[in-house]
Amino acid sequence: LSFPSLARGTAKSPVTNIMFLKTHKTASSTVFNVLLRFAEKHNLSVALPEGEHFHLGYPWLFLARYVEGSEQQRRFNIMCNHLRFNPPEVQKVMPEDTFYFSILRNPVFQLESSFIYYKSYVPAFQAARNLSAFLASPWTYYNRSASLNNAYARNNMWFDFGFDNNAWPEDGYVRARIAAVERHFQLVLIAEYFDESMVLLSHVLHWTLDDVAYFKLNSRSQSSVTSLTPQDQERAKRWCALDWHLYQYFNRTFWARIHTELGPRRLRNQVALLQERRHQLTDLCVQDGAPKKQSQIKDLQLKPYQSGEADILGYNLRLGLDNATLQLCQRMVMPELQY
């Protein structure tokens, strides 16, 4: 390609055994793409769902048998499909030295995204006119015993970590569960600071910045994003109190980790380099330099899955790319189901 590769920040060899807990509506599809590209580049094995499934048993608690090839007692390098975390079962298919990480998003906006994306799928969302109506009286719509699919409607990130999303947010309980997350996960990223998250991830995994260069995937057009009133935001925090505690705690630890690992100046420099690389790759790969609505995407292989009332954006690639560049660009914009 026409630009030099960004060097690894350390001489240490890159971490290659990685479990990413792919939470929902948290920019996790973009992380998923980064991980699959890394796996392909380094010829690593990936724990894929068995059969025709897209998820590793979600929303049920993960079992090792949900992985293709698990019956041969084999271990995998990378695990990054949606699953509900269940450590003993994950450990059956991942090596002992696996690096565990995840990503969280402000639960107010995570819930807004879930509502739009899963509107027709989640029983609790179906009858609500909009998210504001749902938040004004959530128990009118939400029945905790109705279906596991209702997990998308309340404390969904807490649920993804394997916990009870209907538990009372009592201090001792919350602290104990957060401590459990800290025991199992070496790093929790924050979606609102995605570039900073990618820089920190590359640093901790001894990867290059090129390894974490990305295009935003599975994002919505602005027209399908609902802006919430301050009152609705407060209601969402109360309704998803467990997620709110989780997010606040790991937002603090994220910045503490940034401070100790990188420091502000190095962080700024690395983020600037990553953003510059994204601009270069956008110029290289993307037609018109911007994501498109699904109706405008010409290559069926690059059309993202559409869900609910969300208008999921994708990319058209520039014409006339040479083979090597085309392969790179295709992988960077490939929606996760196709990948």
Short mmCIF file of the C-alpha atoms (twelve columns), coordinates in Angstrom:
data_MODEL
# 
_entry.id   MODEL 
# 
loop_
_atom_site.group_PDB 
_atom_site.id 
_atom_site.type_symbol 
_atom_site.label_atom_id 
_atom_site.label_alt_id 
_atom_site.label_comp_id 
_atom_site.label_asym_id 
_atom_site.label_seq_id 
_atom_site.Cartn_x 
_atom_site.Cartn_y 
_atom_site.Cartn_z 
_atom_site.pdbx_PDB_model_num 
ATOM 1   C CA . LEU A 1   0.000   0.000   0.000  1 
ATOM 2   C CA . SER A 2   1.038   3.569   -0.462 1 
ATOM 3   C CA . PHE A 3   1.725   4.400   3.189  1 
ATOM 4   C CA . PRO A 4   4.187   2.986   5.723  1 
ATOM 5   C CA . SER A 5   2.895   0.594   8.352  1 
ATOM 6   C CA . LEU A 6   2.533   1.909   11.874 1 
ATOM 7   C CA . ALA A 7   5.108   0.220   14.053 1 
ATOM 8   C CA . ARG A 8   4.295   -1.835  17.109 1 
ATOM 9   C CA . GLY A 9   4.825   0.167   20.268 1 
ATOM 10  C CA . THR A 10  6.866   -2.613  21.847 1 
ATOM 11  C CA . ALA A 11  9.210   -5.395  20.839 1 
ATOM 12  C CA . LYS A 12  7.055   -7.958  22.653 1 
ATOM 13  C CA . SER A 13  5.264   -10.467 20.476 1 
ATOM 14  C CA . PRO A 14  1.556   -9.783  19.976 1 
ATOM 15  C CA . VAL A 15  -1.054  -11.450 22.174 1 
ATOM 16  C CA . THR A 16  -2.940  -13.993 20.064 1 
ATOM 17  C CA . ASN A 17  -5.232  -15.805 22.537 1 
ATOM 18  C CA . ILE A 18  -8.148  -13.458 23.038 1 
ATOM 19  C CA . MET A 19  -11.708 -13.679 24.299 1 
ATOM 20  C CA . PHE A 20  -13.848 -10.632 23.510 1 
ATOM 21  C CA . LEU A 21  -17.219 -10.527 25.235 1 
ATOM 22  C CA . LYS A 22  -19.248 -8.947  22.464 1 
ATOM 23  C CA . THR A 23  -21.876 -6.873  24.231 1 
ATOM 24  C CA . HIS A 24  -24.871 -5.529  22.300 1 
ATOM 25  C CA . LYS A 25  -25.194 -2.095  20.664 1 
ATOM 26  C CA . THR A 26  -21.812 -0.971  21.987 1 
ATOM 27  C CA . ALA A 27  -19.707 -0.613  18.802 1 
ATOM 28  C CA . SER A 28  -18.798 -4.260  19.339 1 
ATOM 29  C CA . SER A 29  -19.290 -5.146  15.652 1 
ATOM 30  C CA . THR A 30  -16.381 -2.870  14.820 1 
ATOM 31  C CA . VAL A 31  -14.199 -4.602  17.438 1 
ATOM 32  C CA . PHE A 32  -15.355 -7.953  16.022 1 
ATOM 33  C CA . ASN A 33  -14.114 -6.912  12.575 1 
ATOM 34  C CA . VAL A 34  -10.739 -5.843  14.002 1 
ATOM 35  C CA . LEU A 35  -10.358 -9.228  15.710 1 
ATOM 36  C CA . LEU A 36  -11.334 -11.276 12.663 1 
ATOM 37  C CA . ARG A 37  -8.932  -9.346  10.453 1 
ATOM 38  C CA . PHE A 38  -6.158  -9.959  12.975 1 
ATOM 39  C CA . ALA A 39  -7.058  -13.665 13.116 1 
ATOM 40  C CA . GLU A 40  -6.936  -13.906 9.329  1 
ATOM 41  C CA . LYS A 41  -3.655  -12.039 9.083  1 
ATOM 42  C CA . HIS A 42  -1.983  -14.314 11.651 1 
ATOM 43  C CA . ASN A 43  -3.749  -17.522 10.636 1 
ATOM 44  C CA . LEU A 44  -5.395  -17.920 14.049 1 
ATOM 45  C CA . SER A 45  -8.295  -20.213 14.888 1 
ATOM 46  C CA . VAL A 46  -11.646 -18.643 15.783 1 
ATOM 47  C CA . ALA A 47  -14.338 -20.203 17.993 1 
ATOM 48  C CA . LEU A 48  -17.278 -19.959 15.597 1 
ATOM 49  C CA . PRO A 49  -20.905 -20.893 16.310 1 
ATOM 50  C CA . GLU A 50  -21.801 -24.429 15.298 1 
ATOM 51  C CA . GLY A 51  -24.103 -25.085 12.380 1 
ATOM 52  C CA . GLU A 52  -25.945 -22.145 10.882 1 
ATOM 53  C CA . HIS A 53  -26.009 -20.096 14.077 1 
ATOM 54  C CA . PHE A 54  -24.708 -16.531 14.270 1 
ATOM 55  C CA . HIS A 55  -24.380 -16.453 18.064 1 
ATOM 56  C CA . LEU A 56  -22.749 -18.759 20.571 1 
ATOM 57  C CA . GLY A 57  -26.040 -19.793 22.174 1 
ATOM 58  C CA . TYR A 58  -27.173 -16.280 23.077 1 
ATOM 59  C CA . PRO A 59  -29.333 -15.420 25.031 1 
ATOM 60  C CA . TRP A 60  -28.748 -18.689 26.911 1 
ATOM 61  C CA . LEU A 61  -25.673 -18.947 29.097 1 
ATOM 62  C CA . PHE A 62  -22.742 -20.067 26.973 1 
ATOM 63  C CA . LEU A 63  -21.889 -23.763 26.762 1 
ATOM 64  C CA . ALA A 64  -18.751 -25.112 25.111 1 
ATOM 65  C CA . ARG A 65  -20.860 -27.274 22.803 1 
ATOM 66  C CA . TYR A 66  -22.173 -24.149 21.067 1 
ATOM 67  C CA . VAL A 67  -18.759 -23.887 19.373 1 
ATOM 68  C CA . GLU A 68  -18.114 -25.650 16.070 1 
ATOM 69  C CA . GLY A 69  -15.485 -28.332 16.660 1 
ATOM 70  C CA . SER A 70  -15.653 -28.218 20.468 1 
ATOM 71  C CA . GLU A 71  -16.355 -31.963 20.624 1 
ATOM 72  C CA . GLN A 72  -12.741 -32.562 19.587 1 
ATOM 73  C CA . GLN A 73  -11.682 -30.874 22.853 1 
ATOM 74  C CA . ARG A 74  -9.760  -28.320 20.836 1 
ATOM 75  C CA . ARG A 75  -8.804  -24.838 21.981 1 
ATOM 76  C CA . PHE A 76  -9.134  -21.693 19.900 1 
ATOM 77  C CA . ASN A 77  -7.126  -18.490 19.643 1 
ATOM 78  C CA . ILE A 78  -9.979  -16.028 19.268 1 
ATOM 79  C CA . MET A 79  -13.534 -15.948 20.561 1 
ATOM 80  C CA . CYS A 80  -15.616 -12.896 19.677 1 
ATOM 81  C CA . ASN A 81  -19.198 -13.820 18.709 1 
ATOM 82  C CA . HIS A 82  -22.149 -12.812 20.872 1 
ATOM 83  C CA . LEU A 83  -22.521 -15.025 23.916 1 
ATOM 84  C CA . ARG A 84  -23.730 -14.768 27.496 1 
ATOM 85  C CA . PHE A 85  -20.620 -15.103 29.616 1 
ATOM 86  C CA . ASN A 86  -20.185 -18.350 31.512 1 
ATOM 87  C CA . PRO A 87  -16.525 -18.614 32.578 1 
ATOM 88  C CA . PRO A 88  -16.146 -22.376 33.237 1 
ATOM 89  C CA . GLU A 89  -17.575 -23.188 29.809 1 
ATOM 90  C CA . VAL A 90  -15.543 -20.519 28.017 1 
ATOM 91  C CA . GLN A 91  -12.409 -21.928 29.664 1 
ATOM 92  C CA . LYS A 92  -13.115 -25.313 28.069 1 
ATOM 93  C CA . VAL A 93  -12.493 -23.901 24.594 1 
ATOM 94  C CA . MET A 94  -9.961  -21.128 25.268 1 
ATOM 95  C CA . PRO A 95  -6.325  -21.511 26.372 1 
ATOM 96  C CA . GLU A 96  -5.280  -20.744 29.946 1 
ATOM 97  C CA . ASP A 97  -3.341  -17.632 28.983 1 
ATOM 98  C CA . THR A 98  -6.286  -16.062 27.132 1 
ATOM 99  C CA . PHE A 99  -6.664  -12.291 27.354 1 
ATOM 100 C CA . TYR A 100 -10.274 -11.379 28.201 1 
ATOM 101 C CA . PHE A 101 -11.756 -8.010  27.320 1 
ATOM 102 C CA . SER A 102 -15.094 -6.372  26.609 1 
ATOM 103 C CA . ILE A 103 -16.681 -3.014  25.815 1 
ATOM 104 C CA . LEU A 104 -19.403 -0.957  27.500 1 
ATOM 105 C CA . ARG A 105 -21.480 1.998   26.383 1 
ATOM 106 C CA . ASN A 106 -23.461 4.585   28.300 1 
ATOM 107 C CA . PRO A 107 -26.611 2.539   29.041 1 
ATOM 108 C CA . VAL A 108 -28.913 5.442   28.177 1 
ATOM 109 C CA . PHE A 109 -27.724 5.369   24.575 1 
ATOM 110 C CA . GLN A 110 -27.255 1.617   24.551 1 
ATOM 111 C CA . LEU A 111 -30.947 1.257   25.469 1 
ATOM 112 C CA . GLU A 112 -31.983 3.785   22.819 1 
ATOM 113 C CA . SER A 113 -30.049 1.831   20.205 1 
ATOM 114 C CA . SER A 114 -31.512 -1.484  21.386 1 
ATOM 115 C CA . PHE A 115 -35.038 -0.098  21.259 1 
ATOM 116 C CA . ILE A 116 -34.679 0.934   17.628 1 
ATOM 117 C CA . TYR A 117 -32.741 -2.152  16.555 1 
ATOM 118 C CA . TYR A 118 -34.787 -4.799  18.393 1 
ATOM 119 C CA . LYS A 119 -38.187 -3.064  18.314 1 
ATOM 120 C CA . SER A 120 -40.007 -5.885  16.551 1 
ATOM 121 C CA . TYR A 121 -38.061 -8.693  18.245 1 
ATOM 122 C CA . VAL A 122 -38.243 -7.872  21.949 1 
ATOM 123 C CA . PRO A 123 -41.645 -8.451  23.589 1 
ATOM 124 C CA . ALA A 124 -41.195 -5.500  25.963 1 
ATOM 125 C CA . PHE A 125 -40.577 -3.091  23.082 1 
ATOM 126 C CA . GLN A 126 -43.263 -4.245  20.671 1 
ATOM 127 C CA . ALA A 127 -46.262 -2.463  22.175 1 
ATOM 128 C CA . ALA A 128 -44.462 0.729   23.178 1 
ATOM 129 C CA . ARG A 129 -45.064 3.605   20.790 1 
ATOM 130 C CA . ASN A 130 -41.548 4.905   21.329 1 
ATOM 131 C CA . LEU A 131 -38.778 4.727   23.903 1 
ATOM 132 C CA . SER A 132 -40.157 7.701   25.810 1 
ATOM 133 C CA . ALA A 133 -43.475 5.885   26.302 1 
ATOM 134 C CA . PHE A 134 -41.612 2.760   27.381 1 
ATOM 135 C CA . LEU A 135 -39.507 4.659   29.929 1 
ATOM 136 C CA . ALA A 136 -42.511 6.517   31.340 1 
ATOM 137 C CA . SER A 137 -44.003 3.204   32.433 1 
ATOM 138 C CA . PRO A 138 -41.635 0.289   31.743 1 
ATOM 139 C CA . TRP A 139 -43.508 -2.266  33.852 1 
ATOM 140 C CA . THR A 140 -46.536 -1.766  31.601 1 
ATOM 141 C CA . TYR A 141 -44.524 -3.370  28.808 1 
ATOM 142 C CA . TYR A 142 -41.856 -5.401  30.555 1 
ATOM 143 C CA . ASN A 143 -42.555 -8.826  31.999 1 
ATOM 144 C CA . ARG A 144 -39.453 -10.370 33.524 1 
ATOM 145 C CA . SER A 145 -40.681 -13.910 32.959 1 
ATOM 146 C CA . ALA A 146 -42.015 -13.419 29.431 1 
ATOM 147 C CA . SER A 147 -38.915 -14.258 27.466 1 
ATOM 148 C CA . LEU A 148 -35.146 -14.166 27.621 1 
ATOM 149 C CA . ASN A 149 -35.447 -11.857 24.628 1 
ATOM 150 C CA . ASN A 150 -36.607 -9.204  27.079 1 
ATOM 151 C CA . ALA A 151 -33.015 -9.075  28.307 1 
ATOM 152 C CA . TYR A 152 -32.410 -6.559  25.510 1 
ATOM 153 C CA . ALA A 153 -34.861 -4.223  27.245 1 
ATOM 154 C CA . ARG A 154 -33.179 -3.921  30.631 1 
ATOM 155 C CA . ASN A 155 -29.571 -4.012  31.863 1 
ATOM 156 C CA . ASN A 156 -28.541 -5.825  28.712 1 
ATOM 157 C CA . MET A 157 -24.801 -5.428  29.285 1 
ATOM 158 C CA . TRP A 158 -25.139 -6.782  32.833 1 
ATOM 159 C CA . PHE A 159 -27.007 -9.742  31.328 1 
ATOM 160 C CA . ASP A 160 -24.255 -10.302 28.732 1 
ATOM 161 C CA . PHE A 161 -21.733 -10.653 31.558 1 
ATOM 162 C CA . GLY A 162 -23.838 -13.562 32.806 1 
ATOM 163 C CA . PHE A 163 -25.652 -11.786 35.632 1 
ATOM 164 C CA . ASP A 164 -29.333 -11.375 36.510 1 
ATOM 165 C CA . ASN A 165 -30.556 -8.279  34.698 1 
ATOM 166 C CA . ASN A 166 -33.608 -8.058  36.982 1 
ATOM 167 C CA . ALA A 167 -31.652 -8.086  40.248 1 
ATOM 168 C CA . TRP A 168 -32.161 -5.273  42.735 1 
ATOM 169 C CA . PRO A 169 -29.219 -2.827  42.415 1 
ATOM 170 C CA . GLU A 170 -28.179 -3.158  46.051 1 
ATOM 171 C CA . ASP A 171 -24.654 -1.888  46.761 1 
ATOM 172 C CA . GLY A 172 -23.111 -5.115  48.042 1 
ATOM 173 C CA . TYR A 173 -24.531 -7.162  45.181 1 
ATOM 174 C CA . VAL A 174 -23.360 -4.669  42.567 1 
ATOM 175 C CA . ARG A 175 -19.859 -4.458  44.075 1 
ATOM 176 C CA . ALA A 176 -19.522 -8.252  44.160 1 
ATOM 177 C CA . ARG A 177 -20.537 -8.620  40.508 1 
ATOM 178 C CA . ILE A 178 -18.253 -5.813  39.372 1 
ATOM 179 C CA . ALA A 179 -15.407 -7.499  41.265 1 
ATOM 180 C CA . ALA A 180 -16.232 -10.708 39.369 1 
ATOM 181 C CA . VAL A 181 -15.953 -8.841  36.054 1 
ATOM 182 C CA . GLU A 182 -12.581 -7.465  37.148 1 
ATOM 183 C CA . ARG A 183 -11.387 -10.956 38.063 1 
ATOM 184 C CA . HIS A 184 -12.261 -12.373 34.661 1 
ATOM 185 C CA . PHE A 185 -11.527 -9.449  32.341 1 
ATOM 186 C CA . GLN A 186 -8.170  -7.763  31.984 1 
ATOM 187 C CA . LEU A 187 -9.644  -4.819  30.115 1 
ATOM 188 C CA . VAL A 188 -13.026 -3.163  29.630 1 
ATOM 189 C CA . LEU A 189 -13.216 -0.565  26.868 1 
ATOM 190 C CA . ILE A 190 -15.637 2.348   26.554 1 
ATOM 191 C CA . ALA A 191 -17.550 2.846   23.305 1 
ATOM 192 C CA . GLU A 192 -17.822 6.630   23.684 1 
ATOM 193 C CA . TYR A 193 -14.025 6.786   23.531 1 
ATOM 194 C CA . PHE A 194 -13.534 4.311   20.752 1 
ATOM 195 C CA . ASP A 195 -10.270 5.649   19.336 1 
ATOM 196 C CA . GLU A 196 -8.778  5.825   22.818 1 
ATOM 197 C CA . SER A 197 -10.065 2.291   23.395 1 
ATOM 198 C CA . MET A 198 -8.367  0.999   20.255 1 
ATOM 199 C CA . VAL A 199 -5.104  2.701   21.182 1 
ATOM 200 C CA . LEU A 200 -5.193  1.185   24.671 1 
ATOM 201 C CA . LEU A 201 -6.115  -2.233  23.265 1 
ATOM 202 C CA . SER A 202 -3.234  -2.171  20.784 1 
ATOM 203 C CA . HIS A 203 -0.868  -1.161  23.573 1 
ATOM 204 C CA . VAL A 204 -1.987  -3.877  25.986 1 
ATOM 205 C CA . LEU A 205 -2.002  -6.601  23.301 1 
ATOM 206 C CA . HIS A 206 1.337   -5.455  21.806 1 
ATOM 207 C CA . TRP A 207 -0.367  -4.954  18.450 1 
ATOM 208 C CA . THR A 208 0.369   -2.266  15.893 1 
ATOM 209 C CA . LEU A 209 -2.003  0.644   15.400 1 
ATOM 210 C CA . ASP A 210 -2.625  -0.767  11.921 1 
ATOM 211 C CA . ASP A 211 -4.053  -3.859  13.590 1 
ATOM 212 C CA . VAL A 212 -6.769  -1.742  15.205 1 
ATOM 213 C CA . ALA A 213 -7.450  0.646   12.312 1 
ATOM 214 C CA . TYR A 214 -11.160 0.455   11.574 1 
ATOM 215 C CA . PHE A 215 -14.208 1.738   9.772  1 
ATOM 216 C CA . LYS A 216 -17.383 2.081   11.827 1 
ATOM 217 C CA . LEU A 217 -19.569 -0.969  11.217 1 
ATOM 218 C CA . ASN A 218 -23.236 -1.645  11.993 1 
ATOM 219 C CA . SER A 219 -23.844 2.029   12.745 1 
ATOM 220 C CA . ARG A 220 -27.144 3.786   12.052 1 
ATOM 221 C CA . SER A 221 -28.013 6.794   9.981  1 
ATOM 222 C CA . GLN A 222 -28.602 9.861   12.152 1 
ATOM 223 C CA . SER A 223 -32.243 9.897   11.075 1 
ATOM 224 C CA . SER A 224 -32.888 6.652   12.981 1 
ATOM 225 C CA . VAL A 225 -31.309 7.921   16.225 1 
ATOM 226 C CA . THR A 226 -33.795 9.228   18.810 1 
ATOM 227 C CA . SER A 227 -32.718 12.145  20.967 1 
ATOM 228 C CA . LEU A 228 -33.882 11.643  24.545 1 
ATOM 229 C CA . THR A 229 -35.023 14.371  26.915 1 
ATOM 230 C CA . PRO A 230 -33.073 14.815  30.172 1 
ATOM 231 C CA . GLN A 231 -36.054 13.268  31.979 1 
ATOM 232 C CA . ASP A 232 -35.969 10.193  29.735 1 
ATOM 233 C CA . GLN A 233 -32.230 9.904   30.236 1 
ATOM 234 C CA . GLU A 234 -32.697 9.869   34.014 1 
ATOM 235 C CA . ARG A 235 -35.456 7.290   33.671 1 
ATOM 236 C CA . ALA A 236 -33.193 5.120   31.515 1 
ATOM 237 C CA . LYS A 237 -30.434 5.303   34.140 1 
ATOM 238 C CA . ARG A 238 -32.872 4.198   36.827 1 
ATOM 239 C CA . TRP A 239 -34.398 1.461   34.672 1 
ATOM 240 C CA . CYS A 240 -30.938 0.168   33.751 1 
ATOM 241 C CA . ALA A 241 -29.351 0.924   37.128 1 
ATOM 242 C CA . LEU A 242 -27.153 -2.184  37.058 1 
ATOM 243 C CA . ASP A 243 -25.749 -1.215  33.672 1 
ATOM 244 C CA . TRP A 244 -25.296 2.346   34.891 1 
ATOM 245 C CA . HIS A 245 -23.207 1.164   37.876 1 
ATOM 246 C CA . LEU A 246 -21.184 -1.115  35.601 1 
ATOM 247 C CA . TYR A 247 -20.559 1.649   33.088 1 
ATOM 248 C CA . GLN A 248 -19.611 4.273   35.673 1 
ATOM 249 C CA . TYR A 249 -17.169 1.945   37.376 1 
ATOM 250 C CA . PHE A 250 -15.407 0.800   34.222 1 
ATOM 251 C CA . ASN A 251 -15.392 4.278   32.720 1 
ATOM 252 C CA . ARG A 252 -13.288 5.272   35.748 1 
ATOM 253 C CA . THR A 253 -10.962 2.269   35.503 1 
ATOM 254 C CA . PHE A 254 -10.581 2.837   31.753 1 
ATOM 255 C CA . TRP A 255 -9.185  6.333   32.273 1 
ATOM 256 C CA . ALA A 256 -7.031  5.183   35.180 1 
ATOM 257 C CA . ARG A 257 -5.574  2.508   32.907 1 
ATOM 258 C CA . ILE A 258 -4.985  5.023   30.114 1 
ATOM 259 C CA . HIS A 259 -3.185  7.257   32.600 1 
ATOM 260 C CA . THR A 260 -0.858  4.544   33.902 1 
ATOM 261 C CA . GLU A 261 -0.227  2.768   30.583 1 
ATOM 262 C CA . LEU A 262 0.058   5.702   28.204 1 
ATOM 263 C CA . GLY A 263 -0.273  9.136   29.755 1 
ATOM 264 C CA . PRO A 264 -2.080  12.056  28.085 1 
ATOM 265 C CA . ARG A 265 0.594   13.094  25.583 1 
ATOM 266 C CA . ARG A 266 1.229   9.611   24.230 1 
ATOM 267 C CA . LEU A 267 -2.504  8.960   24.084 1 
ATOM 268 C CA . ARG A 268 -3.070  12.131  22.050 1 
ATOM 269 C CA . ASN A 269 -0.267  11.238  19.646 1 
ATOM 270 C CA . GLN A 270 -1.474  7.677   19.168 1 
ATOM 271 C CA . VAL A 271 -5.102  8.725   18.672 1 
ATOM 272 C CA . ALA A 272 -3.974  11.280  16.077 1 
ATOM 273 C CA . LEU A 273 -1.970  8.583   14.258 1 
ATOM 274 C CA . LEU A 274 -4.924  6.204   14.307 1 
ATOM 275 C CA . GLN A 275 -7.275  8.881   12.981 1 
ATOM 276 C CA . GLU A 276 -4.805  9.833   10.279 1 
ATOM 277 C CA . ARG A 277 -4.587  6.190   9.232  1 
ATOM 278 C CA . ARG A 278 -8.380  5.975   9.099  1 
ATOM 279 C CA . HIS A 279 -8.477  9.029   6.824  1 
ATOM 280 C CA . GLN A 280 -5.845  7.436   4.576  1 
ATOM 281 C CA . LEU A 281 -7.756  4.152   4.444  1 
ATOM 282 C CA . THR A 282 -11.027 5.967   3.792  1 
ATOM 283 C CA . ASP A 283 -9.455  7.814   0.871  1 
ATOM 284 C CA . LEU A 284 -7.978  4.560   -0.378 1 
ATOM 285 C CA . CYS A 285 -11.040 2.331   0.013  1 
ATOM 286 C CA . VAL A 286 -14.321 4.174   0.249  1 
ATOM 287 C CA . GLN A 287 -16.287 5.655   -2.599 1 
ATOM 288 C CA . ASP A 288 -17.238 9.272   -1.789 1 
ATOM 289 C CA . GLY A 289 -15.403 8.857   1.529  1 
ATOM 290 C CA . ALA A 290 -18.576 8.177   3.514  1 
ATOM 291 C CA . PRO A 291 -20.883 5.334   4.609  1 
ATOM 292 C CA . LYS A 292 -24.120 4.816   2.672  1 
ATOM 293 C CA . LYS A 293 -27.692 3.804   3.393  1 
ATOM 294 C CA . GLN A 294 -28.495 0.226   2.435  1 
ATOM 295 C CA . SER A 295 -30.397 1.261   -0.698 1 
ATOM 296 C CA . GLN A 296 -27.215 2.890   -2.022 1 
ATOM 297 C CA . ILE A 297 -24.903 -0.096  -1.470 1 
ATOM 298 C CA . LYS A 298 -24.195 -1.835  -4.751 1 
ATOM 299 C CA . ASP A 299 -22.273 -4.948  -3.666 1 
ATOM 300 C CA . LEU A 300 -24.661 -7.430  -2.018 1 
ATOM 301 C CA . GLN A 301 -21.753 -8.951  -0.113 1 
ATOM 302 C CA . LEU A 302 -21.193 -5.622  1.597  1 
ATOM 303 C CA . LYS A 303 -24.831 -4.901  2.501  1 
ATOM 304 C CA . PRO A 304 -25.265 -4.935  6.281  1 
ATOM 305 C CA . TYR A 305 -28.119 -6.788  7.957  1 
ATOM 306 C CA . GLN A 306 -31.067 -4.477  8.633  1 
ATOM 307 C CA . SER A 307 -33.041 -4.739  11.854 1 
ATOM 308 C CA . GLY A 308 -36.062 -3.062  13.405 1 
ATOM 309 C CA . GLU A 309 -36.384 0.632   12.652 1 
ATOM 310 C CA . ALA A 310 -32.637 1.159   12.351 1 
ATOM 311 C CA . ASP A 311 -31.162 2.174   9.020  1 
ATOM 312 C CA . ILE A 312 -27.823 0.384   9.189  1 
ATOM 313 C CA . LEU A 313 -25.111 1.986   7.102  1 
ATOM 314 C CA . GLY A 314 -22.535 0.249   4.941  1 
ATOM 315 C CA . TYR A 315 -19.898 1.117   2.368  1 
ATOM 316 C CA . ASN A 316 -19.280 1.171   -1.354 1 
ATOM 317 C CA . LEU A 317 -15.670 0.536   -2.290 1 
ATOM 318 C CA . ARG A 318 -13.825 2.580   -4.854 1 
ATOM 319 C CA . LEU A 319 -13.597 1.074   -8.302 1 
ATOM 320 C CA . GLY A 320 -10.349 -0.020  -9.899 1 
ATOM 321 C CA . LEU A 321 -8.535  -1.137  -6.739 1 
ATOM 322 C CA . ASP A 322 -5.688  -3.611  -7.215 1 
ATOM 323 C CA . ASN A 323 -6.198  -7.080  -5.735 1 
ATOM 324 C CA . ALA A 324 -4.235  -6.604  -2.509 1 
ATOM 325 C CA . THR A 325 -5.910  -3.277  -1.778 1 
ATOM 326 C CA . LEU A 326 -9.328  -4.651  -2.667 1 
ATOM 327 C CA . GLN A 327 -8.858  -7.524  -0.212 1 
ATOM 328 C CA . LEU A 328 -7.820  -5.176  2.574  1 
ATOM 329 C CA . CYS A 329 -10.704 -2.800  1.899  1 
ATOM 330 C CA . GLN A 330 -13.278 -5.588  1.612  1 
ATOM 331 C CA . ARG A 331 -12.245 -7.014  4.963  1 
ATOM 332 C CA . MET A 332 -12.410 -3.619  6.623  1 
ATOM 333 C CA . VAL A 333 -15.983 -2.951  5.487  1 
ATOM 334 C CA . MET A 334 -17.301 -6.518  5.601  1 
ATOM 335 C CA . PRO A 335 -20.479 -6.767  7.735  1 
ATOM 336 C CA . GLU A 336 -20.117 -9.349  10.474 1 
ATOM 337 C CA . LEU A 337 -22.633 -11.890 9.171  1 
ATOM 338 C CA . GLN A 338 -20.858 -12.066 5.833  1 
ATOM 339 C CA . TYR A 339 -17.448 -12.205 7.500  1 
# 
